[in-house]
Amino acid sequence: MSAGVRQLPLDLPVRAARDRESFFVSASNALALAALDRWREWPDGRLALVGPEGAGKTHLAAVWSQETGAPRIAAAALPGADLRALLGQGALAVEDADRLAGADEAERALFHLMNLAAAQGAALLLTGRTPPARWPVALPDLATRLAALPIARIDAPDDRLLEGLAMKLLADRQLLASADAALPRYLATRGPRSHRGLAETVAAIDRAALAARSRPSLRLAARVLREAETRGPAA
């Protein structure tokens, strides 16, 4: 490549770490983690893990899955799935269960799954953005069961969690070792106050650093944040 050619940033796959060691614990998620650790004590073997988009529900579900042997399945994939086989390990995580509201086949599949889990004594973890009692499901019997679920909640992130999340996001992209040491703290205090916003910012910093053929620095991060502020919220 000649010196005059500018390197183009490529959207390469990012492998996110999903083990317990990479899950950063703070006041906003410690109670949810403790609830999953006590899964054998869940009332009727059921729990709903709720929190905003990108709050770490998938990561926590993955940790729980690794430690219990539970398979994980998206709620949208329940119709047509072998529900008895899914419960064969004695535990199952169903992700994005709030998104099936209004989908008749998916609602019926979840209702049947909850009945099977109760009959087999299997543990069942559901994840969603809001408490299950607020999911606008059309099946009355399912709505009743969902409203009775105990809840573990991940709250809005605090500075400590955002800093840890920034470190994880940089590490997922193999940027942490080369980044300015103060960058995670800078992003926690100056960057977006949401998990999704911070992830998008780190992705933008990665692209900008690749394009400039430089390391992720505070100056580069400040430029990315200024550009994002100028563009305003995405439509």
N, C-alpha and C positions, 0 to 999 in steps of 0.2 A: 504494500500500500504506500503510495507516495505521500510525502509530507503535506502536500496541499489538499489531500482528500480528507474530508471530515468523516469520522466514523459514525455510522448510523446506529442508534440504540435499537436493540432487538428485545422483544418481549419473550424472554426465555422462561421455561417452566421454573416455578419456585417451589421447592419442597419444604413445606411447613412442618416443623417439629410438633408432634402431638403427644409426647410422653409427659409423665408427671414432672420430671426434672425441668422441663422447659415451660411449665405452667407457672406463671408469676403470681404469687399469692399476695393480696392486699386486703384492706378492710372491705372493699367492694365485692369480693368474691369468696372470702374465707368461709363464711357460713354455708355457702352453696357447696364448696368442696367438702366441708365437714359432713354435710347431709349425705353426699354421695358415698363418703367413707363409711357411713353407718347404714348402708343399703339393706343389711339384714334386719334392720329395725323399722323399715318403712311400713306404715299402716297398709295392710292388705298387699304388701310387696310392690307398691306403686309410688312413683314420684314424678312430678312435673318440674323440669328445670327451665326457668324463664329468664329472659333478659333481652336487652336491645340487640339489634342486628350487629353481628360481629363482636359480641360481648365475650366470646370464649366458650359458648355452649358446645360447639362441635369439639373443641379441645377437651373440655371436661368429659363429654360423652366418650371420647376416644380413650381417655385415661381410665374411666370406669370400665369400658369394654376390655381394655388390656388386663385389668386387675380381676375381672369377674369371668372373662371368657365369653362375654355377651357379644353376639353379632350386632351390627348397626345397619339400619335400613332407613331410607327416606320414606316418609309417610306416603308420598305419592306413588311409591312402588309397592305398597301393600296389596292392592287389587291383583289377583292372580298369583300372589306369592304363596308358598307352602308355609302357612302360619305355624302348623305343628312342628315342622322342621326348624323354623326360626327360633322356637322356644325350646329346642332340644338341649341347649346348654344350661337351661334353668334361669336364663336372664336374657333380656333383649332391650336395645335402645332404639327408639323410633324418633328420628330427627325431623324437625320442621313440621310437627304434627298440627300446628295452627294453620298451616297452608292448605290442609285438605278440606277445610270448611266449605260446604256447598257442593263438594264432589261426592255424589251419591255412593258410587262404588267404594271410594276410599273411606267414607264414613262408615259404611257397613263393615268393611274389612277391619277397621280399627275397633269397632264395637265387638266383632267376633273375636278379635285378638285379645281384647281385655277380658272377655269371658273365658277364653282358653287359658290365659295366664293365671287367672284366679283358680280355675279347676286344677291346673297342674302345679300350683304353688310357685310359679316362676316370677322373678322380679321384672318389673317393666318400668323403663325410664322413657318419658316423653319430653321432647324439647320444643320450645316455642317462644315467640317474642312477647307474648302477654299471658296472663293467667288463663288456664283452660276454661274457667267459668265465663270468660269473655269471648271465647271462640264462637263465631256465629254458625254453629252446626245445625243442620236441619233435622237430624234424627233425634227425637226427644229422649229416648233411652240412653243414647250416647251422651247427650248434653248433661243428663243427670249424673252419669258416672264421671264425666270430666269435672263437673263442679265439685265433686267430692274429693278430688285428688289433693294430697298435700303438695306444697310448693317449696322449692328452693330457688331463691332469687339472686341473680347477679345484678348488682346496682350499677349506676353510672360510674365510670372509672374516675379514680382520684389520681393525683399527681404521681404517687408512688407506682400505681399500676400502669399509668401511661408511660412512665420511664422504663419500667420493665418490659412493657409491650414494644416500645421503640427498640430496645435492645434485641428482643426476639425477632422482630421484623427485619432488622438489619442483619442479624445472624442467619435468618432463613435465606436471605439473598447473598450470603457470604460477604457482607460489607462491614461487619462489626470490627474485624481486626484492622481494617484500613481506615475506618472512619475516625473523625476527630473524637477524642475521648469525651468531650463535653456534649456531643451531638444528641445522645438519648435524653439527657436532662433538658437540653434546649428545645427539643421537639415536644417534650412533656409539658413545658411551660408556655411555649409560643405556638405550637401546632394545634390542629383540630382537637376538640375535646370528645371525640368519639373514636371507637375502635376502627370503624370503616374509614373515617377521614384520615386517621393516622396511617393506616395501611396504604391508602392512596397517595399520601404525601411521601412515604418511604419509597414507594414504587416510582414516583416522579423524580425523587432524588437519585435513585438508581439509574434511571434513564438519562438524567442530566449529567451525572458523573461519567457515564459511559460515552456520551456524546462529546463531552469536554476532555475525555481521557484524563480525568483527575480523580482524586479521592473524595469521598463524601465529607464536606467541610461545613462549618457553620455558615460561611459566606454563601456556599452553594445552597444550603438549606434555606437561608434567608431569601435568596432569589426565588426559589421554588415557591415559598409561602407568599411572597409578594405577587408573583404571577397568578397564583391561585386566587388570591384576594381580588386581583384586577378582573379575572374572568367571572368571579361570582359563583353562586351555586349552580351546579349542573342542572339543565332542564330535565 
